[in-house]
Amino acid sequence: MSDNIFISWSKSKSREFAFEVKNLLETLNPHLNIFMSEDNISAGEKVQEKIIQKISECDKVLLCFTRDNKKSPWLLYEAGYACGQNKMVIPLLFDEDPNWHSWIDNPMNIAREININSISFEESFINCFNLCDSVYTRELLSNFIKRIDEIREKYRKVDAQCEDFVDLLISNNTFRIESPIYRNKTAYFLTGFETFELWKAIIQSFMYTGKYLWIYGRKNMKLFGGNFKELFDYLEEKSLNNQMFGIDFRCLFLNPNSDEVKHAHKQQDIFLPELKATIKRAKYQIGDNQLLQKCFRMYSNRREEIIIRLDNCIIYAKPHFDENGYPQLMTDTKFEI
């Protein structure tokens, strides 16, 4: 086991994770020399000089990566300096993300990570630090994971089922805000509902790892405007042999023959032709695939909300009605996840 270890962190959640790593390693081997800036720099010392010195003296650098600090300049600086010094650099991933390499550029594209969330975490940690694979070691690692879960829950801004999708939207400048407003594990976006960019993010997420896509809309015009042919090719492929292979796709249209059409939009001369045209395009897109045909339904009752289910993530918007009972335009309005 290496004698000198440098633990790199950035931002509050990563700091708490780093302390847990430090405590774990010191418990497993009291002879280790572990440096962590929060714990090992005295008042009056020059921080940057001390950090550079300790990286130069260490054998391994552990980087505590989270969603919050994935692009932290200081964290990447320490990683880059360590690589330049030919140190062993080990990213510790505390937040689940199969595409974690896309968070950042080099030098982390050449470093093998330890994923705290992986089923192979204990084995990877034991091998990395040449630990004795004993009941005692496994118990310490198990308790470590429990504390990590508690810290993760403490800092969670949005429900775990929605984190990936919220991160995807935040990374898109189209929504014109650096970050949504968070309250009660819900993310509130001030703009962007029913925009092409939102639909693009929904389709991208669904086709990557999705199982459920339920669309409780009105006319769904953007979905069938010709920009998402890959979605229907994907559904066609999944429906081969009369099976959807774990995919649950549903889409609601307002029935153009219902009385609710008269109240669904203030511009009747525009809304009804667009609704009929979109339904026609949907029928053409689905063709004679009977399994996909069953995924579409029409409704006739008044709607007080528009809902999209993306796996266990709910995208929700509530129409605002004018004095005559007509809903205001929904495109580019606020929504919540």
WOWOBEL-V664929 format. One record per backbone hydrogen bond with DSSP energy under -1.0 kcal/mol. NH is the residue of the N-H (numbers start at 1). CO is the residue of the C=O. If there is no record, write none. Layout:
# WOWOBEL-V664929
{{NH;CO} {NH;CO}}
This chain:
# WOWOBEL-V664929
{{5;33} {6;60} {7;35} {8;62} {15;11} {16;12} {17;13} {18;14} {19;15} {20;16} {21;17} {22;18} {23;19} {24;20} {25;21} {26;22} {27;23} {28;24} {29;25} {32;29} {33;3} {35;5} {39;36} {40;36} {45;42} {50;46} {51;47} {52;48} {53;49} {54;50} {55;51} {56;52} {57;53} {58;54} {59;4} {60;4} {61;88} {62;6} {63;90} {64;8} {65;63} {65;92} {72;69} {76;72} {77;73} {78;74} {79;75} {80;76} {81;77} {82;78} {83;79} {84;80} {85;81} {86;83} {87;82} {88;59} {90;61} {92;63} {93;114} {94;65} {100;97} {102;99} {103;100} {108;105} {110;107} {114;91} {116;93} {118;115} {121;118} {124;120} {125;121} {126;122} {127;123} {128;124} {129;125} {131;126} {134;132} {138;134} {139;135} {140;136} {141;137} {142;138} {143;139} {144;140} {145;141} {146;142} {147;143} {148;144} {149;145} {150;146} {151;147} {152;148} {153;149} {154;150} {155;151} {159;185} {162;159} {166;162} {167;163} {168;164} {169;165} {170;166} {171;167} {172;169} {175;172} {176;173} {181;188} {183;186} {188;181} {189;335} {193;333} {195;192} {199;195} {200;196} {201;197} {202;198} {203;199} {204;200} {205;201} {206;202} {207;203} {208;204} {209;205} {210;206} {213;248} {214;309} {215;250} {216;307} {224;220} {225;222} {232;228} {233;229} {234;230} {235;231} {236;232} {237;233} {238;234} {239;235} {240;237} {242;239} {243;240} {247;244} {248;211} {250;213} {251;295} {252;215} {253;297} {254;218} {255;299} {258;255} {261;258} {262;259} {263;260} {268;266} {270;267} {271;267} {272;268} {274;270} {275;271} {276;272} {277;273} {278;274} {279;275} {280;276} {281;277} {282;278} {283;279} {284;280} {285;281} {286;282} {287;283} {289;286} {290;288} {293;289} {294;290} {295;292} {296;293} {297;251} {299;253} {306;317} {307;216} {308;315} {309;214} {310;313} {311;212} {313;310} {315;308} {316;336} {317;306} {322;326} {325;322} {328;320} {332;193} {333;330} {335;189} {336;316} {337;187}}
